[in-house]
Structure formats: structure tokens, C-alpha cells
Amino acid sequence: MRKIYVIGIGAGDPDHLTIQAVKALNRTDVFFLLDKGEEKSDLIRLRHDILEQHIQDREYRLVEARDPDRDRKAGGTGYSPAVDDWRRARADIYERMITDELGDAECGAFLVWGDPALYDSTLGILEEILERGGVAFDYEVIPGISSVSALVAKHRTGLNRVARPVQITTGRRLAEGWPEGVDDVVVMLDAHQSFRHHIEQDPVIYWGAYVGTADEILVSGRLSEVAERIEEVRAEARARKGWIMDTYLLRRD
């Protein structure tokens, strides 16, 4: 039976890897990597750096494929179908790599940014491949430090307050309104700075981009005071690097 590790590699710092993750790296024969193009080549480079730093005296193979493009202009009712199409295309690539490049008694691994259980599609894609029945394998999930955990640690605050819930949501949902029943809201990859819809409530915002990397940017304060600054540094960073990954926590009184 083929074995696959889904390894959370943290939010960008090679030191984020857990001992469990390092042990899994050193049991892996084949690492599957998706190339996201020249703009995001540093994401591939980070994975290479992690392997070079943490694997000792073991030969392994790298199998790379081009990540399929996703229709990022689709909105409204077209958003979910666009994501479904992209995930199916990814599943086709993953299935082909596992079938063609992983031997029956070998271990393969996908290195997942942050934590595989939070805001990532890898686990769902692997389940889809197993349901197709074309290739059989077992898989194990190795948790990692998520961008959310890294964000609040960098800002020296907690994710939630005593006896109070926290909700993780998307920028699209936040633009529709503040979630009911919570005062602490984490927003992932908000391309449209949806926090602007809540300036009148004036929550505190803890914002970060490229958290855990050399390009890390952190801003915090009352939203009415720092919203414009966040928009400016975000636009500058995205123009400079060609991409941005940011996360923020909104905390309402």
C-alpha cells in the first residue's frame, strides 16, 4: 500500500516544523510539489530549503507539476463552481503523480503551507481521488503552525478571550456583515480589504502579511486609525512581490 504524508510546514519560517513533521520528512521517498509560476517561485524555494535543512542522509525524489489556474474573476454564484473546477483539475494532477511516480511500497508527501486542516484543499482532494478508485493509498496528516496561530503570536495576543468564541471566516462573508454571536473574527486571504465595511464599529485589528517570512509585515491598532495604512502597505507589497498572503483578527469591544 502506498503511504502519503500531508505535512503542515508552518506559515513561512522553516523553524515552524514540528518534530513529528521532521520525522515524516525523513521517512518520505517522493515529495510532490506544485509550481505556481514565477511570481510565487519563492514558495517552491522555501520548500526546497525545508528539505535541505531537515532531511539527513536520505535520498529522495522531487516530482513537480504546474498548479492549474483558477478563475479568480468569478464572483457571486460563479465562485463556488470555479473553485470546484479548480479542485477537480488539481485532483487529476495529484492522481497522475501518485499513480505514475509513487511505488507500491513507497512514501510520498505533500508539503502544505500552514496547517492542512485550515483553509487548505489537500485533504478533500485526496479523498476525492480515493473515491474515484483509480489508485489506492493510505495517508496521514501532520499538523502545522497555521498563519492564524503565527499571526496572534507575532502580535502577542490571544486568539480568543475568556469564555468567548472566535470565528474564522472569509473576506467575502465579512463583507456581507459581522458574524452573529461573536466579537472576535479571523479573516483569511481577504483580497478586497473587507474590514472597511466595519470601520464605524471601530474594532481593534491585528493584521499581518507573509507572517513568518523575511517579508513579514505587521500592523495593529484601532481600525479607524490604521485601515488606510494597511491598504497602502498591502498594495505596495503585492505590487513588489506579485502576490500576497495576509490574515487578520478583528476584535470588537
Buried (B, 14 or more C-beta within 10 A) or exposed (E): EBBBBBBBBBBBBBEBBBEBBBEBBEEBBBBBBBEBEEEBEBBBEBBEEBBEEBBEEEEBEEBEBEBBEBEEEBEEEEBEEBBEBBBEBBBBBBBBBBEEBBEEEBBBBBBBBBBBBBBBBBBEBBEBBBEEEEBEBEBEBBBBBBBBBBBBBBBEBEBBEEEEEBBBBBBBBBBEEBBEEBBBBBBBEBEEBBBBBBBEEBBBBBBBBBBBBEBBBBBBBEBEEBBEEBEEBBEEBBEEBEEBBBBBBBBBE
